[in-house]
Amino acid sequence: MLKKLFHSPFAPLVATICNVLIAYAVYFLAQGCYFLENYSYFRDTTFSFDLLSGSLLFDTSAIFVTNILYVVLMLFPLHWKEQKWYQMLCKWVFVIVNSVALVINLCDSVYFKYTMRRTTTTVFSEFSGESNLGGIFFKEFLSHWYFVLAAIIIVWGMWKLYRVPQLKAETQTWWKYDLSNLASLAFVAPFIVAGIRGGFTTAVRPITVSNANQYVTRPIDAALVLNTPFSLYRSIGKNVFFVPSYYANDKEMASIYSPVHMPATDMQPFKKKNVVVLIVESFGREYIGALNKDLDNGTYKGYTPFVDSLIAQSTTFKYSFCNGRKSIDGMPSILSSIPMFVEPFFLTPASMNHVTGLAGILGNEGYETAFFHGAQRGSMGFMAFAKSTGFKEYYGREDFDKDKRFDGDKDFDGTWAIWDEPFLQYYATKMGEMKEPFMTAVFTASSHHPYVVPEKYKKVYPEEGIIIHKCIRYTDMAIRKFFENAKKQPWYNNTIFVLTSDHTNLSDHEQYQTDIGGFCSPIIIFEPGSDRKPEIQDKVAQQIDILPTVLGMLNYPKPYFGFGIDVLNTPKEQTWAVNYLNGIYQYVKHGYVMQFDGNKTKAIYALSDKLMKHNLLGKVKEQAQMEKEVKAIIQQYMFRMVNDKLTAK
């Protein structure tokens, strides 16, 4: 029967359908690779009918969009299209397009563990200033050789299974030939349109990335429903921020939540202490022994002996979170109290808004300000953001190279930046040359892919656990030597130090691979000249709290803008955190994690339920209040982004 169809007037249609089914098989195999590569994150995924049907829906959209040229080439009535050269052209178009889609999906399988979501077009802006990506891709190519082999086998299978219609145009009258092809094209057109949109009815809006959440119970599983080609083309030119209408007027919304902070009427005099912020690459809470005393049945020591000792002299928090999953999310959150919702802030048009931060606020009070990052100028867009938020000076790899007291590019790691140990020494030295009071921040780089340490430390910090652990040990040592240098400086006892990470990274503990576990970052406040009692406070804290908290410690006397709170001067029950994952807002308060999709609450878990196994939706009395609060946070955020209102004025 099938053989007859391949020789019938509708042979091109039959061949097209068969080949599109091959494309479905390619996407299915790519999805399987994605799942297996990230199995530790998906081990608790329930493969329901909803998840599988959702995956099919998004695969259909991507397949029809990427193969639309192929379908037209196959079905448009051209009297010479059945010739061998033309069919070979069609075959090449089909194989190349779907091979590219396959490779994109496989590459994103590797990238997922760093972002916990499918890649969108902002990735091109994120890495546009980097010149080292070729080496990174090559190393990943070698370490993931099995994906290379899988791609070769799948592409070979596509080529071999591809079907060519056997009908010859000259055997038919022209009108029969044209009519059969036009009828075929007319037949498939509605299915293509419906497939791209996500449904047949006119009431169906074209599906977007956020629609994936209706097919899953956990935000992290949305990555299994989506595919990367879809996420890429659906995010091209996307309007990132949309202002919801949860609250009818500003007064009602502000009564629940406002990011404008007013000074207390009984505030003490402004203390012009130095402020030093260490943003440590990938330094997730999981790696720190002092913050995981219950891990591995109480036997866990972690990989940060110095930071453990620093915590014993500092104030930190039992539940502390980052507000994003990328380095470019960390800077706005930490230094300007702006979380990441939907897409990284300074990859959106809102980055052109009037924005300030710790540097700008304190710079207006006479502080010297400087930002340090051991990569080349322009890397990750850090220099542009630092300047826009008030840092007067920026010191990067080029500046380190010019300083004859250091070894210049001999200390370049070969991929990203100057090694942490020498660059943190440079950082401490340069601060010794600044006039007090000063506010500085440094962004380290060594605990980062491709996860290597300097040659002289390879035996000191051998491979252990997972590949990042040796890098964490090296960076911990670099931080220790930084504080040893800083302690000798006259400005040391007049300084507030804040240590946090930009985001989390690779994990080998299940509780840090959950929807909220992937956002667990340390927030450590060390004030050597203070009589503040060292403790791990039983509070919720987040990166966007750093700016308000530091200004509270300084008794800053003016109104300022920040989405976070002064966590030290806020009662435990009023501390909270928020982050965004795959279209879901996660709101932490009152000992719970609430997952809100923008319209309704999807799930609530107790923070003590570390593996997020028990959904308490509808069973928590605080749910209604939490919903009111997260709605106010979202609406304030979106309104202020769209209307350029990110300052206290």
N, C-alpha and C positions, 0 to 999 in steps of 0.2 A: 504494500500500500504506500509506504513511504517512498519507495523507489519510483512509483508512478507519479507521486506528487512532485518529485524532483525533476520530472520530465514534462510536467503539466504547464499550462499557461501561468500558473501561480507558483512556479518553481522559485523565483526570487524571494517571494514572501516566505515560503517554507524554509528556504536556506537561511534567511534573516532570522526567523524565529529560533531555529536550531542554534545559530551562532550566538544569539543573545542569551540563550540558556547556558551556553558555555561561559559567558561573562558572569552570569549568576554563580556558576560553580567556582569561578576565580575569586569572586568576592567572598563566597562562603569559606573557601580555603584560607583566604587572608584573615578572615575573622577568627578562624580556628587558631591560626598562628598568633594573632593578637592575644587571644585568651590564654594560650599555653605560655607565652613569653611572660605574661603578668599574672600567672596563676595565683600567686600569694595574695594578690589584691582581690581576686575574683573567686576565691575558694568557697565563699559562702553565697555565691550567686545562685539564685533559683531560676532554672531555665524553664520559665513558664511559657504558655502559648503567647501571652502578651509580649514578652521579650523577643521571642522568635518572629512573631508577626511584625513587630516594630522594626526589627533588623531588616526584614524583607522589604518593608515599606521604604526605608531609607536607602537600601541597596538599589531598589527599583528607580528611585529618583536619580541617584548618581549614575546608574547604568544608562538610563535614557538620555540624561544630559550629555554625558561624555561620548555616547555612541550615536548621537543624532545625525552627525555628518555621514556616518557609515550607513545608517538606515536610508537616508535620502539617496546616497550613491547607489544602493542596491535596488531601490524601488522606483526611482524617478524614470519615466519612460524615455530612454535613449536607445536608438536602434542599433548602436554599436557596443552597448554595454555588456553584451554576453560574450564579447571577444576575450580571448585569454589574458591579454595584457590588462584589460580593464578589471577583470575579476581578480587578477593578482594585485592590482592597486587597492581594491576593496579589502582584500585579505590583509595587506600590509597596514592599512588604516586601522582595521579592527584589532590586529595583534599589537600594534604599537600603542594605541590608546589604552587598551586594557592592561598592557604590560606596565605602562606608566602608573595607572591606578593601583596595580598590584604593588609596585615598588613603594609608592607613597604610603600605602597601608602598612607595609612591612616596616618601613622606616619609623612610622609613628608608633608601631608596637614597641620599639626601643625607647622612644621619647616619652611614652606614657608615664613611666614610673617617676619622672621628674615633675610632671604637671597634673597628673591624675585626670586628664581630659583629652579629647581629640584636638589636634592642632588646627588653628584657624589662620587666616591670612596675616594676622598681626605678627606671626613669627618672622615674616620677611622684614618688617620694620624693626623688630627686636634685635635681629642680628645683622642689620644692614651695614653697620660700621665695622664689622669684624673681618679681619684678613686671614684668620687662622682656621676657618671652617673646613678647608680641604684636608688638613691633617687629622681633624676630629673625625670626619666622615671616613677617612681611610682606616683609622684605628677601630672604629665601630664595624667597618666592613670586614676586618680581619677577625674581630672577636665574635661577630655574629655570622660566621661563615655558613652556618646551617640555613640562614635566611637566603643567602646568595644561592645556595644549592636548591632550596625550595623554589626560588624565583625561576631559576633555569629550567627545572623540571616542569613547573606550571606553564611557563611560556612555551616550552617545547610541546606540551600537551595541547595547548591552544592551537598551535600551528598544525598539529597532526589531526585534531578533531574538527577543524574548521570545514564547513560544508560549502561546496560551490554548486550553484544551480546548473543543470545540464541542458536546459532548453536553448535552442538556437533561434535567434530572432528571424532569420530568413525563412524558417519553415512555416511562419504564420503570416497572414495578411497584416498590414500595418495597423489597421483599426483594432483587431483582436489583441495584438501585442500591446498597444497603447492603453486600451481599455482595461486589460487585466492588470497592468502595472499601476494605472491610476486607481483602480478599485482596491488594489493592495495597499497603496499609500493612504487612501481615504479610510481604509479599515483600521490601520495601525495608528493613524494620527490621534484619534481621541484617547487611545490607550497611552500613548506617549505623553500627551498633555496631562492626563489624569495621574500618570505615574510620577511625573515631575512635581505636580502640585501636591500629591499625597491623597488624592481622592477624586471621584467623579462629580460630586455635587457642587454647584456654584457657591454653596455656603462654606465650602472647605477653603480656607486660606492656604496658600502655599506653605508647606511645612518648613520649619526652621530648626536650628540646632536645639532650641529649648523644648520642642515638641517631644524629644526623646524621653523626657521624664515621665510622660504619661504611660510608658510601657515598662517602667521599672519601679522597684520599691526602694532602691538605694541610689543616691545621686551618682556614685562612682560607676554604677552599672550602665549609665547612659552611654559610656564609651563603647560598650558592646553592642548597643543598638545602632549607634552612628557608624559611619565610615569616614575616612579622612578626606577623600575627594569631595563628598557632600559638605563637610565642615568647611573646607577651603572655599568652594565656590559660593556657598550660602553666606559667607562672611565678607565677601567683596562689596565694598561700599556700603556696608550695613550701618544704619543709624543706631549707634550703640546705646544711647540713653533715651529712655522714654519716661515721662513724668506720669506716674499713676495718680489717681484721684481718690485715695483712701480718705483724705480729710478735705473738707470743703473750704477751709480757710487757714491761713498761717497761724492765727492765734491758737486755734484748737490743736494744730499739729505741734506748735512750740510748747504747749502746756504739757505734752507728753515727752517730747525730746527736741532739743535744740543743740546744734554744734557751736553756737556762740557762747563763750564762757565769760562771765562777768566777775570782776574781783570781789572778794569778800569785804564787807564793810569794816571788819575788825582785823584786817590783814596787818601783819608785822612788816617792818621795813624791808625793802628789796635787798636781797643778798646777792651781790655780784660775784658768785662763784663760777669757776671755769666749768664747762660742760664738755665731756668727751664721750662720744658714742662710737662703740665698736660694733660694726655690722659684720658678723663672721659668716662667711659663705657656708651654707648647708649645715650649720651647726645645730641640728635638731635636738629637741629635748631628749630624744631616745638615747643619744650617745652619752649623756651626762649621768654618772652614777649617783650623785647626790640627789637627783630629782627622780630616781627610779629605785628607791630602796626596797620596793615590794616586787620588783621584776625578777624573774627566774627564781621564784620561791625565796627571795631575799638574798640570793648569792651574787646578784649582778653588780659588777664593779664599774662598768662603763669604760670610756676611753679618754677621760678628761681629768686626770688627777689634779692638775693645777686649778682648773675651773671649779672642781669640787671644793678645794680649799678656799677659793675666793667666795663661793656661795656661803661658806661657814662664817664669813665676815660681812655678808651682804643681806639685802632684802630681796627676796624673790617670791614667787607665787606658785601655789599648788597646781593651778590650772592656767597655763599661759599659752597663747596662740599667736601665730602669724596671721596676717590678713590676706595672704595670697600664696601662690605656689611658684612664683618666679622671682628672680633677682630684681627685675624692673617693677614688681609689685612691692618689694620690700622698702625701697627708698621713699616713695610717697607716704607709705604707712608709718614708717619709723620717724621720718624727719618732718613731715607735714601733716600727720594725722589724717591721711586720706586712704581709706581701704580700697581694695580692688573689687569692684562690682562689674560684672559682665566681661570687660576687657581691661588690660593694664592701662592705668590712667594716662601715662604720658605717651601712649600709642594712639590716643583718641584726640579728636578736635578740642576736647575740653582742656587739654594740656596748654592751650594758648590762653586760658583764663588767667585772671590775676590770682596768683597763688603766693603764699608765704610759707614759713616753716620756722623751726627753731633758729636757724641761722639768720633769717630776715628779722624775726622778732627781737632777738638778742642783739643783732647788729645795730638796730635802731637805738639800743641802750648803751652803745659804745663798745660793744664786744668786737674783737677781731674774730673773723670766721674763716675757716678753711676746710676743704673737703679733700680727702686722700684716697686714691685708687691706683693700684700698681699696674693697671693696664694702660695701653696707649690712649691718648686723649680722643674722645669721641666714642670709646667703647661703650656699648649698651645704652648710649644716650645719657650716661650719668653726668657728664660735664654740663650738658645743656640744662638738665633738671637742677643740678646744684646751683648754677648761676641764676636760674629763674626763681629759686626759692631763697636767695639772699646770701649764698656763700660768696665772699669777696675774692677768695683765692682757691685755686684748684691745683693739686699736685698729683701728677701721674707718672707713668714710666719714663717719659722724656725728662722730667724734672729730676727723678732719681738718678738717671744716667748722667746728668750734668753735675751732680754733687760729687766732688772728688773725694769726699770722706768715705764713699761707698764704692762698691765694685761694678756699678753700672749694669750693663746687659749681661755680664757674667752671671748675674743672679736672676736672669729671665728664665721662666720655667719652660720655655720653648713653645708654649701654646697660648696662654692667656695673659700672664702678668708676672711681676716680680714675686719671687717666693715670699711667703708670709714672714719668715724670720727676719730677713734683712729689711723688708719694707716696713714692718712694725718698728724696727729700730730707727729707721729714717723718720717715721711718724713721730716717735717720742722726741727725737733730736730736734725736729723742726718746731715742735710745740715749745721746746725750751728757748727758741728764738722769738717767740711771739709775745706780744705785750698782753699782760693780764688786764681784765678778764678776757678769755677767749672761748669760743665754741667751735669744736672741730668734730669731724666724723671720718672714720676710715672704713673702707669696704675691702675685706680680705679676699683672696682668690684661690688659695692652694687646695682647700678641701672641695675640689670641683673636678668634674670630668676633665681629663681622662684618668684621674685618681692616681697620681704618681707623687713621689716625694723626692727631694734632692738626692743625688747620687750618694753623698756622704752619709745619708740617713737611712739608706735602704736596709742595712743590717740592724740599725737601731730600732726601726719601725717596720718589721717584716709583715708580710701578708697575714691577716688573721680575720676571722669572722667573714664579713663582706668587704669588698674592695675599697670602700671609703674609710674603713676603720683606721688604717695606718695613716691616712691623711688627717683624720681628726686628731690622732695622737700628735702628729707633727705640728698642727696648728695650735693645739693646746700648749705645746712646748714654746711655740713662738709667742703666744699670749703671756706665758710666764716670764719670758725674757723681756717682753715689753714692760710689764709691771715692775720688774727688777730695775730697769732703766728709769722708768717714770718715778719710782720711789726715791731716787736720788735727786730729783729735780725740785727746785724751790716751790713750784706751783702744785705739787702733788697733793698736799693736805688741804688745799683750797679748791678741790675739784670733785665734781660729781661724775662718776663713771657709769655708763650704761652699756651692758653687753647683751646683745641679742643676735639672732640669725636672720638672714634675709628670707629663708624658707627652710623646709625640711628636705630630706633627700632619701637615699636608699635605706631600706628598712629590713630587719630580720626578726622583728617581733610583731605578732599579729595585731596587737592593740594599737600599733602605730600605722597600720595599713587600712584602717577604717576611714569612713567619710570625715570624721573629725580628727582622728589620730594623725592624718596626713598634714595637719596644721599645727602640730605641737612644737612650738619654739620656746626657748628660754627667754625670760626677761629678768635680768640681774642688775640691781642698782647697788653700787658700791660707793660709799662716801667716807673715805679714810679719815677725814678731819671731823667727823660727826660722832655724837654719842648715841646715834640711832641704834636700837637693838637689832642685831642680826637675826633674821628669822625667815622661814618659808611661810608666808601668810596664806591662810585658807581663803583665798580670793580668786576671782577670775580676772585675768589681765590679757592684754593684746598689744600688738605693736602700736596701734593708733593711740594707746594710752600714754606712750612715752613722752610725747610733747606736752600734754596737759600735766602729767605727773612731775616732770622736770620743772616746768614753770611754777607749779605749786610749791616745790621744794625751794625755789628761789624767791617765793612771795612776789611773783610778778604782779605789778599793780594796775594793769590795763586790760581792757577786753581783748580777747583773741579768739581765733577760729580753730577748731579741731573736732573731728568726729568722735574722738575718744573721750575719756574721763580722767580726772586726777585720781588714780586708783588708790594712792596712799591715804587720801582724805575722803574716801567714799566707803560707806559701810559695806561689809561683806555681801549682804543680800542685794545690794544695788549694783554690784560689779557685773559686767557682762562682756561678751565678745561676739563678733559677727564675721562671717566670711562667706564666700560664694563659690559654689562648685557645680559645674554642669547645669546651670539654670536654677539651682536651689540655693536659697539663703539659709545658712546655718546660724542660729541664734542661741548662744549659751548664757543661761541665767538660772538662778534658783536651783542649781544642781542638775539641770536638764539641758539637753541639746534639742532644739526644735528645728525641723526642716520645713521651710516655707517656700512654695514655688512661685510666689508673687500674687497668687489668688487664694490659696488655702494651705493649711498645714498638712503636710504629707506624713510626718512621723514625729514622735517625741521619744527620746531615750534618756535614761538616767545617766549622769556622768560616771557613776559607779559601774554601769553596764559597759565595760571597756571594749567589748567586742560588738556592741550595738546589736544585740540579739533580740531584745524585747521591746517592741513598739508599744508605747503607752498612750497612743493617740486617743483622746477623749477621756483619759483616766487621770489627768493631772489638773488640779484646780488652778494652777498658774497659767494654763494654756491661753485663756482669753486675754489676760493682761500681756503675756509675751507677744501675742499676735498684734495687739495694739501698738506695742513698742517697736517691733520690727517693721511694721508698716510705716510708722513715723520716721524711722531711720532711713528706710528706702526712699520715701517721698522727699525727705529733706535732701538726701544725696542727689537724686535725679534732678530735682528742681534747681539746686544750686549749680550742678554741672551744666545744665542747659542754659541757665540765666547768668552765668559768670558771677556767682556770689560765694566765692571760696575765701573770703576775708571777713573780719569782724565789722567792717564798715557797712 
